[in-house]
Amino acid sequence: MEHKITKKDLRFAKRLKKARRSVGLTQEQLADKTNLSTTFIGLLETGRRKPSLKSLQKIASTLGFKAKDLLPF
């Protein structure tokens, strides 16, 4: 079943992409540092997937952010 992309998904995607770029990492580099796939990072950055809490914490920590800073609330 296809994931319906919400405005919150898109806000998270935009924040994630901006955070990643602010520290000068490519999707591939972020994927390598977090042991996540490049495909998954790309899906997160387009709002087509939602991260688990574990993935969110791993990504935020790697980027030097708090997980709450990436959330769209």
Beta strands, then each sheet from edge to edge (+ up, - down):
end
